[in-house]
Amino acid sequence: MLNTHEIIERIEEIKSNHQLSSAAFANKIGVQRSAMSHILSGRNKPSLEFLMRIYDAFDEVELDWLILGSPSPTVENQKKISFSDQEEFDPNQTAPKEIIIAPQTDIKIPEAYHEKESDTPKEIIYLYSDGSFER
């Protein structure tokens, strides 16, 4: 079972690490200040949407840590490789810097979603806010 109090503590930690007020934090993740206040006071529990907004807004936040307080098990299986901004790509380079390669998954894309050369637009229609359109 999730411990809401600990999730709120982790939200507070992110907020203080970034030196953000509650209002600035709410603005950064795109929620109303009152919603932020209600969650931090414990009146409301943070929804999954709320937690996903935090995850999307802060690159360093791992979702497993935010929800469960533990590091993500997939992070250990990833290899970190990177390029420095000054270097050009060299295909013979053995260890580029700062690219994350996730473990391979077996995702199959249905044939209907594959691009075909014959898929070209037939017509472009401009739609206007007053309900009119133009071909």
C-alpha positions, 0 to 999 in steps of 0.5 A, spaced: 500 500 500 502 506 498 504 511 504 501 518 502 505 521 507 512 519 504 510 521 497 508 528 500 515 528 503 518 526 497 514 532 493 517 537 499 524 534 497 523 536 490 520 543 491 526 544 496 532 542 492 529 546 486 528 552 491 521 553 489 515 556 493 509 552 493 506 557 488 512 556 483 512 549 484 504 548 482 506 553 476 512 549 474 507 542 474 501 546 471 496 545 477 492 550 481 496 553 487 490 550 491 491 543 489 498 544 491 496 546 498 491 541 499 496 535 497 501 538 501 497 539 507 494 532 507 487 534 505 487 531 498 492 525 496 496 526 490 493 523 484 497 519 478 496 525 474 499 529 479 505 525 480 506 524 472 506 532 472 511 532 477 515 526 473 514 530 466 517 537 469 523 534 473 528 530 469 532 527 475 525 525 478 524 517 477 517 515 478 519 509 482 522 513 487 516 518 487 511 513 488 515 508 492 521 511 495 525 506 491 530 507 485 527 504 479 530 497 477 530 498 470 535 504 471 540 499 473 539 495 467 541 501 462 547 503 459 549 510 460 553 512 453 554 520 451 557 525 446 560 531 448 556 537 445 563 539 442 564 532 438 562 530 432 559 523 431 564 518 429 561 511 427 568 508 429 568 511 436 567 506 441 564 509 447 560 515 446 558 519 452 551 520 455 546 516 451 541 512 455 540 505 452 534 501 455 533 494 455 530 491 449 523 490 449 519 485 444 514 490 441 510 489 435 507 494 431 501 492 427 502 492 419 497 498 419 501 503 422 507 502 418 508 508 413 507 506 406 510 510 400 503 511 397 501 514 404 501 522 401 496 527 403 490 528 398 488 535 400 489 540 406 484 543 409 484 550 413 479 550 419 478 557 423 476 558 430 469 561 427 467 554 424 469 556 417 474 552 412 478 553 406 481 548 401 
